[in-house]
Amino acid sequence: MRKNAEKSVLRPKKRVMQDGDTEKERKFMLSDIEIAQRAEMYPIGKVAAELSIEEEDIEYYGHYKAKLSEQLFKKLDSKPDGKLILVTAINPTPAGEGKTTTTVGLADGMQKLGKNVMVALREPSLGPVFGVKGGAAGGGYAQVVPMEDINLHFTGDFHAIGAANNLLAAMIDNHIFQGNALNIDPRKITWKRCVDMNDRQLRNVVDGLGGKTNGMPREDGYDITVASEIMAVLCLARDITDLKERLSKIIIGYTYGKIAEQKPVTAGDLNAQGAMAALLKDALKPNLVQTLEKTPAIVHGGPFANIAHGCNSVTATKMCLKLADYTITEAGFGADLGAEKFLDIKCRMAGLKPNAVVIVATVRALKYNGGVAKADLNNENLEALEKGMPNLLKHVSNITNVYKLPCVVAINAFPTDTEAELKLVEEKCKELGVNVVLSEVWAKGGEGGVALAEEVIRLCEQPNDFTYAYELEGSIEDKLNEIVQKIYGGSRVVLTANAKKQAKQLEDMGFGNCPICMAKTQYSLTDDQTKLGAPKDFEITVRNLKISAGAGFIVALTGDIMTMPGLPKVPAAERIDVDETGKISGLF
């Protein structure tokens, strides 16, 4: 932290590798997985013991990961909550921002200052791991470990989510095959199957082919597991009882008849909730791991910030708040999506009140927002930086003026950042009354996060008037407009004819007062990913509205958002390998 607000952020030192470099110097050349594999981890029992967690409340998954029991919640119930810090970011770009890396490094920085701190993170999903990148486990010298486990199967939570999801799908089609006593219209089934892998081939399928004994043929499709309503239910459930109740409310489709005559059919109508809850029983328990610097961390649930709200679970966050004086957590994508859902959905449902917010940005990403090609981002360009700054400033304004929370901008350092560029960022943020701190956690771990930690601690001591972007009362369209106008900076929302019908139907069914889960591109404040910076006077078109009754929110689909992404031309999977000893390479 800058103890004096007038003091300028420091320029990071350029690093040029040479033949005579020492081992200490060469460590900066290691990949994320190589760094993680060299880490000396505590046995997870020791991590738990330092949190005063008793042996009976630990369920071991090998030496370095464990689940925490439901009984632990009850033991901690009377303990006061610690401070809650949210880490979010500007709109992501190919130039990167580094939310998870900053989150982990900030926690390690706080630990270096002698603070009792924990991290609550989302779990990476396999789709991105094998597709585009290695998931949300941090990078460089600010990671959660064991890195391979966290990025791959971990404790099997996502597999349990997929199994529960697909059990419900199987029970739907079996019910229809066995006589369809509930009068389900196969054309009105809204429930999709899911798989934890990006696979465009599964977006639209026809199943039940091959004769009567194989079921009724119908159009179907798959979502990626993290887009499933089950993921959102798991993340928002308080306990087993709440989980089972939420599962029972899931609407899977509608009965035959005219629109006015159609009735929703739920998982409870199919008597599926008990078996689904049984599959999810262990998955509901938070997963305890550690950072490279042995700061306790819980990794549990919620990576997808569009359909399934994109935050770690309520149980994870609340567990950390009871066990530590400071809890640092993050939300998916940028402040317009992840943070908005964290604040308007998760905080509202779980009764959480953040004490401070960190907004992560890079000079490179801001120059990209200003129109610089990815290949040219290493060059100083103050004009482009100034042109791209409105994106950061809009997110800052949202946090401070809409949600009324104190925040700090963390500039994730790159060696190519110049003093003039950093000074420009600092000056623009200062005009909004927000400090800027250079974060060097990727290269230095906790040491590089001490300055940020000091500023966050200072902010946590300030009172705040946390408020939501919208109230639940009022029409669905009114709430959509408030998000578009307040958070995105647009002029209004436009509902297609189909979306208008859906809005009326949802309101008639009694869902009008649910919060809104916006499914919008993460790359822009608009619904057009090519529009960078902070556009004004644009419209957001909502083409579909659907209720996630178990999760308790309405999903608004905008633009060309997909719930089943595809793999890129050269998938990350091509670089992943395992040798004869079982050592994995290629994760990053």
Buried (B, 14 or more C-beta within 10 A) or exposed (E): BBEEEEEBBBBBEEEEEEEEBEEEEEBBEBBBBBBBBEBEBBBBBEBBBEBEBEEEBBBBBEEBBBBBBBEBBEBBEEEEBBBBBBBBBBBBBEBBBBBBBBBBBBBBBBBBEEBBBBBBBBBBBBBBBBBBBBBBBBBBBBBBBBBBBBBBEBBEBBBBBBBBBBBBBEBBBEBBBEEBEBEBBBEBBBBBBBBBBBBEEBBEBEBBEEEEEEBEBBEBBBBBBBBBBBBBBBBBBBBBEBBBBBBBBBBBBBBBEEEEEBBBBBBBBBEBBEBBBBBBBBBBBBBBBBBBBBBBBBBBBBBBBBBBBBBBBBBBBBBBBBBBBBBBBBBBBBBBBBBBBBBBBBBBBBEBEBBBBBBBBBBBBBBBBBEBEEEEBBEBBBEBBBBBBBBBBBBBBBBBEBBEBBBBBBBBBBEBBBEEBBBBBBEBBBEBEBBBBBBBBBBBBBBBBBBBBBBBBBBBEEEBEBEBBBEEEEEBBEBBBBBBBBBBBBBEBBBEEEBBEBBBBBBEBEBBBBBBBBBBBBBBBBBBBEBBBBBEEBEBBBBBBBBBBBBBBBBBBBBEBBBBBBBEEEBBBEEBEEEEEEEBBBBB
